[in-house]
Amino acid sequence: MNDLCFLPATELAQRIQRKELSAREVMAAHLAQIEKVNPHVNAIVTLLPEQAMAAAAAADEAQARGEPLGPLHGLPIAHKDLANTKGIRTTFGSPILKDNVPDFNDLIIDRLQGAGALTIGKTNTPEFGAGSQTFNRVFGATRNPYDLGKTCGGSSGGAAVSLATGMIPIADGSDMGGSLRNPANYCNIVGMRVSPGRVPDYPKLLGWGTLGVVGPMARTVSDVALLLTAIAGPDRRDPLSIQQPGSLFAQPLARDFRGTKVAWSLDLGELPVDGRVTAVLASQRHIFTDLGLELAEKMPDWRGADEAFKVGRALSFAHSMAPLLENHRDQLKQTIIWNAESGLKLSALDYARAEEQRTALYHRVREFMEEYEYLILPVSQVPPFDINQEFITEINGVQMETYIDWMKSCYYISATGLPAVSVPCGFTDDGLPVGVQIVGRHQDDFGVLQLAYAFEQATQVWRRRPEIGD
């Protein structure tokens, strides 16, 4: 039963489709794994076992009747607690919304369920998704399965831990400054920040906003591609949605990379990065050259990335949190208050200048990547840190100015709008996971998965499970 919980989602789906496994068997195995593991890691915060088993029974009955099956048929899934789920508590990690039960699904939930995934509950997230450390006053902290004294990252931390420990085979998440990539990096799984519009997002208050995206997480690159076949594709309700079908991601991921030019850096050319992270990445550099890639230690000019991201983020927080600041200030954590108030202090000209900087950044990076098809970078600038530490304040003697500065290696990429994936790379000497970040050209999400797949196949790092899940 335990081994079943660690099968790749692609294989699990195929076995269900071939009737070698029933959805009931798969669901029962995962619910048993949740009962065994979740008390130690606190990753799944709302669990609906009876509803999940009833859904599995209905899935088996539909298959027996010969009904068409979706690509995710029979696969258990738990949704990030920032995603609205009809009839299921959705708290956003906030005491203000601890009893909130939406009467609708977000679009990504409809697509997952429509493709046959079976909802079992919700995964933990920081309060309103703010910060790359998963804890809140409603459910507490989610622990890293490779070291229970360390953080799992965030904000899709509960999802990452649930995957790493075999409690679910697929998961959804979201990413503004690294929230799909950072926890994947900390939990030895795969998390992808897709291009804005690749996975349509609805309802969304700022429909033209491109800093935040929703997307997939899984244990393997092929499983992420499987998820994208279900959740990618156009929808008129999202004005940014890309006019390519999800079937794009059903193509074979194998590719010959000989002669492909890529830019490689252990620090993005300018950032402080913990030596434990750089040591792991450096030890795997040869994998890329073995694949035939031509690595150049060059980086684009990141000028303006920091301000463009921070101003855009502040705008988002000011807009969404202003009513809560007025009516529930005492129930908001200090970093959210600070971020929202920072946005409220900015002028229209400040926002316009940030957008101008972001536009210039995009074009500099675009021109740089005419020569270099990929950027290969660290995901996070530090390995998993103490679970009682809210955020990183210093790296290599360099003081961090804000609670998010230690995530520049992720949010610089967010500012460009380029697709990026965190794929397992190795472990520190004390057994903590480290991922590598692969960034592709504008809207080349499939190309990003191709290189991630080649690296994953060459290293097989993803196969190293946390002891707590076994």
PyMOL commands that set and color helices and strands:
alter all, ss='L'
color gray80, all
select helices_A, chain A and resi 2-5+9-17+23-41+49-64+95-97+107-114+127-129+157-164+181-187+221-231+246-250+275-283+285-290+305-331+334-345+348-368+405-416+445-459+461-463+467-469
alter helices_A, ss='H'
color red, helices_A
select strands_A, chain A and resi 44-47+76-80+118-123+135-136+140-141+143-144+147-151+170-175+190-193+213-218+261-264+294-296+374-378+394-395+398-399+420-427+433-439
alter strands_A, ss='S'
color yellow, strands_A
deselect
rebuild
show_as cartoon
